[in-house]
Amino acid sequence: RMLLVENGKEAPAPLHQFDFFSEQEEMSLSEKLRRKGFDLSFPWMVVAPGAGSEAKRWRIEGFCQVLDRLLSASSGFVAAVGDASEKFLGAKLAEINSSRIVNLAGEISLRELAALVTRSRLVLTNDSAVMHLGHELHRPVAALFGPTDPERYGREGKIWRIVREPSLAQIASEKVFEVCSELLNP
């Protein structure tokens, strides 16, 4: 095992290390963004409006309301992410402001997504793989939960917030906006 240096002393490397992305994947992501008129060096928010099942998806109108307010209140850009079947959700978000929101759903690999999340100021997501990726990469995450148990699947902490109601339909856009604003302006 490789050794790390902490405070001038050698220490064993953590047992669970994972390379989330390589320089090549970061370059590939950068090229995809450049072709769409965006730059990886911009301050990014990552938004994942999809989820593994419909029961875990907050309404797209709620995401749109929150993003509209976030873009009015702060600088930066938004990357809508998800798999190919969720491209329509990313397109709906991009309609808000196509000069500041890029739809990458179905267009980037998981490792390219990790490169993007690593650079993000905020990850706004349903209970999904993107939520877990944000946690593993130590990024601020606002996670939306309805019927699933955040105690089992979610995480909380200094840079983590969970917004939960018994039904996702009951989650208020205002509450999500407040949580996102809090994470963007600690």
SVG drawing of the C-alpha trace seen along z (x, -y; Angstrom):
<svg xmlns="http://www.w3.org/2000/svg" viewBox="-48 -38 56 40">
<polyline fill="none" stroke="black" stroke-width="0.4" points="0.0,0.0 1.1,-3.5 1.8,-5.8 0.5,-9.4 2.3,-12.2 0.3,-13.9 1.9,-16.7 5.3,-15.6 4.7,-12.0 3.9,-8.9 0.5,-7.4 -1.1,-4.5 -3.4,-5.3 -7.1,-4.8 -8.3,-1.3 -11.1,-2.5 -9.7,-4.7 -11.3,-5.1 -10.3,-7.1 -13.6,-8.7 -12.2,-10.1 -9.0,-10.5 -7.5,-13.5 -8.7,-12.1 -12.3,-12.0 -12.0,-15.5 -10.7,-16.6 -13.5,-14.8 -16.1,-16.5 -14.4,-19.9 -14.6,-19.3 -18.3,-18.3 -19.1,-21.5 -17.0,-23.6 -19.0,-22.3 -22.1,-23.6 -20.6,-27.0 -19.7,-26.3 -16.5,-26.1 -15.5,-23.7 -13.9,-26.5 -17.2,-28.2 -18.8,-27.9 -21.2,-25.0 -24.4,-23.8 -25.3,-20.2 -29.0,-19.4 -30.3,-15.8 -34.1,-15.9 -34.3,-12.2 -34.2,-9.1 -34.3,-5.4 -38.1,-5.4 -40.9,-7.8 -41.7,-7.5 -38.4,-9.2 -38.8,-12.1 -39.8,-15.6 -41.9,-17.5 -39.9,-19.1 -41.9,-22.4 -40.4,-22.5 -36.9,-22.2 -37.6,-24.9 -38.9,-27.3 -35.9,-26.7 -33.4,-27.1 -35.1,-30.3 -34.7,-31.8 -31.1,-30.5 -30.0,-31.9 -31.5,-35.3 -29.8,-35.3 -26.3,-34.1 -23.8,-33.8 -22.7,-30.6 -24.0,-27.9 -26.2,-24.8 -25.5,-21.3 -28.7,-19.2 -27.6,-15.6 -29.2,-12.2 -29.3,-9.2 -30.6,-9.2 -34.2,-8.5 -34.1,-11.7 -32.9,-14.0 -36.4,-15.5 -36.1,-16.6 -32.8,-18.3 -34.3,-20.0 -37.2,-21.3 -34.6,-22.9 -32.6,-24.3 -35.7,-26.2 -35.4,-28.5 -32.1,-30.0 -30.2,-28.3 -27.2,-30.6 -26.7,-29.4 -28.1,-25.9 -26.7,-23.0 -28.4,-19.7 -25.9,-16.9 -28.4,-14.1 -27.5,-11.0 -24.4,-12.7 -21.7,-12.1 -20.3,-9.0 -20.4,-8.4 -16.8,-9.2 -17.3,-12.5 -20.2,-13.2 -17.8,-12.7 -15.4,-15.3 -18.3,-17.7 -19.6,-17.1 -16.1,-17.6 -16.1,-21.1 -19.7,-21.9 -20.7,-24.5 -24.0,-22.6 -25.6,-19.3 -29.5,-19.5 -30.9,-16.0 -33.5,-13.5 -32.7,-10.4 -30.4,-9.0 -26.9,-7.9 -26.0,-11.5 -26.8,-12.2 -24.4,-9.4 -21.7,-10.6 -22.0,-14.2 -21.5,-12.8 -18.5,-10.7 -16.9,-13.7 -17.6,-15.9 -19.7,-18.5 -22.7,-20.4 -25.8,-18.4 -29.5,-19.3 -31.3,-15.9 -35.0,-15.6 -36.8,-12.6 -40.4,-11.5 -41.4,-7.9 -37.8,-6.5 -36.1,-6.6 -33.4,-9.3 -32.1,-7.5 -31.3,-4.5 -30.3,-6.1 -29.5,-9.7 -26.7,-11.4 -26.6,-14.6 -23.8,-16.9 -22.3,-20.3 -22.6,-20.4 -25.6,-18.1 -29.3,-18.9 -32.3,-16.7 -35.7,-18.1 -38.3,-15.5 -42.1,-15.2 -44.2,-12.0 -44.9,-12.6 -42.5,-14.4 -45.5,-16.4 -45.7,-18.1 -42.1,-19.5 -42.4,-23.2 -40.1,-25.0 -39.5,-27.7 -38.1,-25.2 -35.7,-23.8 -34.6,-27.3 -33.8,-28.1 -31.8,-25.0 -29.9,-25.6 -29.2,-29.2 -27.9,-28.1 -25.5,-25.7 -24.3,-28.2 -23.8,-30.9 -22.5,-29.2"/>
</svg>
